[in-house]
């Protein structure tokens, strides 16, 4: 649980699952991504995560400086990977800091593969 606010009446906390879901949805909202993959690749890259299991592609840890978010993604072929990753970093940081008021120390984008986009 992460505390986001407190006063004399009590405190507001959010669960790790909520943070993982917010980070996952923010990641999928970025241009250039084919999808997300689970932390362990034993299930294979061909198994892109659906919206129901989006949290499996996100890992959250807490540090003194704030949250460290790791996302595992598949990028569309022909796109500039640094630009896509930069977009993901900014989007995830913005969503977590503005919507949930959680401090973000860093967002790590782990590109696990490249896949041809059919819409290109």
Secondary structure, 3 states (H helix, E strand, C coil): CEEEEEECCEEEEECHHHHHHHHHHHHHCCCCEEEECCCCHHHCCCCCCCHHHHHHHEEEEEECCEEEEEEEEEEECCCCHHHHHHHHHHHHHHHHHHHCCCCEEEEEEEEEEEECCCCC
